[in-house]
Amino acid sequence: MKILVLGGYGLIGDAVVGRLLRDGHHVSGLGRDIRDAQRRRPAARWIAADMSELLAAEDWLPVVAGMDAVVNAAGALQDGPRDRLDAVHRGSVAALVEACERAGVSRFAQISAVGADLSSADVFFSTKAQGDKAVASSSLEWTILRPGLVIASAAYGGTALLRALAAFPGFIPAVMPRQPIQTVAATDVAEAVSRAVTGSLPLRSVFDLVETEARPLADVLLAFRGWLGLPRARVVPVPAIVGRLAAVLADGLGRLGWRSPLRSAALAALARGVTGDAEPWNQVAGQPLQPLEATLTAMPAHVQERWFARLWLLKPIVFAVLSLFWLVSGIVGLARLDAAADILVSHGLSPTLAFAMVLAGSVADIALGAAVLVRSFAHLALVAMIAITLLYLAGATVFAPDLWLDPLGAIIKAVPALCLVLVALAMLDER
């Protein structure tokens, strides 16, 4: 079969693409930035497109032409500079469904979420439900799959946060640790999709994909800690006010383009519990989905998982420290412009050139300190930080080599600062 997978490089989408390729299908994946996906999954055909801009059936017709089935694994948690929930979850899906009907696509698998509800006050759940309604109202041979908390060997978003909290030194901090959670393996979601697109499931059906028994969030975190091979630790409830403050900060970062799993939409989802009805799927499949223990056993953790878990919570700290360092450096340079210029003059530069160099350097420092906080500018800002730091060190070596011996280490300290920039650059990727 020729199958199109929307969001084909996401947590669920990647598992679906891999499974469909192993099944022998001709798979096309669609997403905004497909460069990494093309390298990781060269057997699939990749289409670069932004779903939020494909809001008419005519936009989709060239994409779905010749396809036998479409799988919608795309989604976003919360509105932001890169995400518009209404467009991605509702408008684009409605247009896609119409295009599939007109193009003669036979089957459609919609990956939604447990808790999707038209009456929900949460935009994530209400828009997901609106997309589900568009699919269910169509003449297509559709299946709607609603996974619980998806666990995969890949980790970003909420699953990355779980690993990071589980690896916290000494204890495990948790907001709402008693909230019920039902997990599902990404491989099981991919299996369900495989069955849906080949007609092995009852047509026009809705299934929650969750393990049979719910467990409190605290138990999920303890299971992840054991999976990481770390000593058992106590789960310590975090006051609700701390969670709300973290959500406010994460929402602010979201407006700068950072997709934190601590945003208010994620906490709202946790507050309602991540649970569904496992029985309809169990009856059709003849067996329950894997419990969390089996999911973790099937993907053993090694040193790289422990590194990731320990470093993940340090990422915002690294970027905050870098931003503060460069901002303060620039502000101090402007505040003490004459004093800084005098140092260069004492080493043979003309007053005019010295003043211009200090002014330009201070402005550049401030600009980079601000730019590194904006996700779309962060990579460029980090590269510029490396270049400017090397320029500073080279300039000091040529014009003021004695500064290397300064008892306060003004120049020497630039070296570890440069190393921190390299660490930030290595940590920048989200997926």
N, C-alpha and C positions, 0 to 999 in steps of 0.2 A: 504493500500500500504506500501511497504518497501521503505523508502526514506533515502538517505544519504545527510546530510547537511555539506558541507565543511565550515570551519570557524564558527562552530555552537555555539561558545560562544562569538562571536563578537557582536557589537551593532546591526547589522541587523540579523546576524545568530541566536542570542538568541531569537529574536522576531519570527523568522521563525520556529525555533524548537518548541517554545511554542505553536504557532498557529497549526502546523501540529500535535502535540500531542493532542491538544484539538479536532482536526478533527478526531481523532481516528486512525491515521497512526502509523506504527512502525518506529520510527525515530532513525537513527544512526548519531551521530555528530563526526566530525573529526577535530583535532587541535593538536598543538604541546604540550601544557600543559593542560591536561584535568582534573586535580585533583579538581579544584574548580567547574568546570562544572558538574562533577559527583555528587558533593554534592548538587549543586543547581538544577540540572535537573536529578534526579535519574531515572525518567521514560524513559529516552533516553539511548541508548547504545552508549558508547563513545570509539573512536579509537584514540590512540595517534600516530600521524605521522606528519612529516614536509613536506608540499607540495613541497617545493623547492628541496627536495631530491627525489621526485617521478616524474622522468622525462622520463620514458619509460612506454609504455602500460603495460608491464609485471609487473611493480611496482604497478599498479592500479588494475589489474585483481582480486587479492584476496580481495581487498577492496570493489569493486563494484559487486562482485558475488552475485547473488540473489536479487539485488536491482531492484525496478520497476522504480525509478526516482532518479535523482541526482540534488541537488541544490548547486551551487557554490556561497557561500556568503563570500569567503575568499578574502583578499586583503591587500595591504600595501600602505602607502603613498609615501615612499621614500626609496631608498637603504640605508642600514645600517648594523651593525654587525648581526642583527637578521633577516634582510629582503633583499631579492634579487628580485626586481620587475620583471625582465625578466623571472626568473624561476617561480615565483608564478603566474604572470598574463598570461604568454604566454606558456612557455615550459611545465609546469605541466598541464595546461588546455588542450593543444594539445594532450598530452599523455593520459589524462583522457578521452577525447572524443573518441580516438581510442579504449581505453579499454571498454568504454560503448558500442560502436558499436559491438565489438567482444563478449561482455558478454550478449548482448541482452537487455540492459537497454532501456526502451521505451521512457522515457521523460527526458529532461534536461532543467533546469532553470538557466540561467546565470545572475547573478546580477553584472552589470557593473557600469557605472557612466555617468551622463550627461557630454558631452564634450569629450567623448572617440573618438579619431580620429587618424587614421593611420599616418596622416601627421603632427600631433602635435609635437612641439619641446619639450614638457614636457614628460618625460619618463613615468610618471604615466598614462597619457591619451593615449599615443601611445601603451604602453604594454597592457593596458586594451582593446584597440581596436584590437590588435593582438589576444588576447584571444577570443574576440567576433567573429573575423573572423574564427578562428578555429572551434568554435561552429557552426556558420552559414554555414560553408562549409561541415558540416557533414550530415549523413543520419538520424540523430536523430530527434525526434519530439521536437524541441527546442523552447524556448522563451527567448529573451534577454530583461532584465528589467534594465532601467537606472535611478536610483533615483537621485533626487536633494539633497539638504542639509537635511539629515535624522535627525529627532527629535525623541527622545525616552526618557522614564523615566530614563534609564541608561544614564550616562554621562562620556565620556572620549574623548580624542582627541579634534576635533573642537567643538563639542557640549559642552564639559566642558569649553573650552575657552570662548564660548559665554556666559555661565552662569557667569563665573568669571568676564568678562568685564562688564556685565550688573550690577553686584553687586559692582563695583568699587565705593569707597566712594566719594560723591560730584559730580562727573561727569563720563561720559562713554567715555573712550579713544577708538578710532577706526581708523585703517588704511583703507583707501579707503572706507569710510562710504557710498558713493553713488553707489557702485557697486550693480547690481541687483542680487537678491537672490530669488529662488523658493524652498520652503521647501516641505517635505513630511513626514508624520508620519511613524514611523517604523511599526506600526500596519497595515498601508495601504500597505506597501511593503510586509509584511507577507501575507496579503489578496491576493495580486497579485500573489505571489508565490503559494499559496494554489490553486488558480484558474488555474495556469499554469500546475502544476503537475497532476491535475485531468482532464485536457483536456477541461477546460471551457473557454479557450482563443483560438483565432485563432492560428493554428500551424505555426511555423517558422515566428514569428512576433517579431518586436522590438518596445518597448514602453518606452518613457520617463515617469517617475513617478514623477510628480511635481504638485504643486497647480497651479490653473489657472493663477493667476496674480503674476507677479514678484514685489518685493518691495526692496527698498534700504537696505543695511546692517544696517544702522542706525535705521530703523524701526524695524528690527528683534531684535536688541539689546534692544530697548525701550519696545518691547513686552515681552521680557524675564525679564526685570526689573520689569514691572508690574506684571508678573506671580509670581515673587519672593516676591511680596508684599512690595517692597521698594519704597520710595518716587521718584517721577519723577525727572529725571536729564537730563542735556544737553549732547548731543553727541558731543565730541570735536575731530575734525580730528587730527590724529597724522601725522606729516611730513613723507613723503615717506622714507627719509633717516633713520628715527628711525625704520621703519619697516624692511628696508634692513639690518640694524645692528642687529636687533633682529633675523632675519633669519640666519645671519652668525653665531651668537652665538648658535642658536637652531640647526643649521647643525653640529656645533662642538660637541654639546651635543649628537646629533644623532650618531656620530661616537663613542661615549662612551656608546651607547646603550639606551639612553633616547629618547622616541618617542614624541617629542614636536610638537604640532599642529602649531607652529610658524615657522616651517622649510620652506625653500624656495619653495618647491613643493606646500605647502598650500597657500602661498602668490601668486604664479603663478596661481593657480586655482581661487583664489579670483579675481585676476586682469582680468581674462577673464569673470568673472561673473558665478554664478551657476544657469544656466537657461536651460530650455528645452522646448519641444513642448508638451503641455498638451492635445491637441485636439485628437490625435489618441486614447489615453487611454479613454478619456471622451466619445468618440463615442462608443467604445466597451463596456465599463462598464455601460454606460447609465447615469452616473453622475460623477461630478468632484471629485477629491481627496480633503480631508479636507484642508482648509486653515490653516495657522499657528495658528490663534486665536482658532479654534476648537481643534487643536492638543494639545495646552497648556491647554485648558479648561478640556480636557479629562484626564489630569494627573496633578491634583492640587499640588501645591508646599506647603511644610510644613517647619518646622524649620530645618530639616536635609538638605533640598536643599539650604537653606540660609547659613548654616554652610559650606557646601561643596563649594558653590560659593565664599564665603569670604576667605576660607582657600586655595583654589586651587592655586591662584597666589603667595601665601606665600611658597609653596612647594620648588621652586628653591632657594628662599632666605634662608629657613631653612637649606637646604643641603649645600649651599655655605658658610653660617656662620659656620656650623659644620666643614666643610673641612678646612676653614681658621683657625678656633680655634685650631684644632689639628695639622695642619701644623706649625703654628706659635709657638705653645707650644713645638713641637719637635725641631724646628730650634733654639729657644731660649735656650732650654736645651743643645743642642750641642755647641752653641756659648758660653755658660757660664757653661761648664761642671765642671770645678774645683769649681766654687762658689756653684753650686748645690750639688756637692759631699760633700763639706765642711759642709753644713747644716746637712747632714746625719751623717757625722763623729762626729759632735758636739753632736749628740744624741746617740753616743755609737757604731756606725757601724765602721768596719775596713775600711781604705781608699780604699783597693782593692775592697771590696764588694760594697761600696758606689759608686765608680766610675763605676763599672759594672752595677749597678742598674740604675743610671742616663743615661748611654749610651744606655742600652737596652730600657728603657722607652722612650727616645727621638726618637730612631729609630722606635719604635712601633707607637708612635704618628704620625710621618711623614707618615709611611706606611698606617695607617688607614685614615689619612686626604686625601691621594691620592685615596685610594681604594673606599671610600664612593662616589666618583664622577663617578665611573664606575658602570653602572646599574647591571651587572651580579655579582659584588662583594659587592654591597651596603648593602644587608641584613646581610651578614656575618660581614662586617665592623661595622655596627651599633651594632650588638650583642657583638662584641669584644670591642667596645667602652664602653658599659655598664659594661662588666666584668672588664676591666682595670680601669675604674673610681671607681668601688666598691673596687677594689684591692688597688688603691691609697688611698681611704678614710680609708680602714681598716689598711693599713700600717701606715698612719699618726696617726691614733688613738693609735696604739700599740707603735710605735717608737718615735713619735713626737707629743704627744697630745697638746702641747702648740701652735702648728700651727693653731689649731682651733680658737685660740684667737688672731691670727695675725691681727693687725689693718687694713691691706690691704685686708684681707679676702681671702687669696690665696686658702685655703682649702674650705671655705664656698662657694666660687664661683663655685666649682665643682658640687655642688648640682643642681643649675639651669641648668648647662651645661648637666648634666645627664638627667634632665627632657626634654631638647630639643632633646636629642637622642631618648627618648621614643616617643616624638611627631613625629619625622622623621620616626621612625619604624611604627607608626600607619598610616602615610601618604604614605608609600612606594608603596602600590599596585596601579597598573595602571587601573585594571578593576576587 
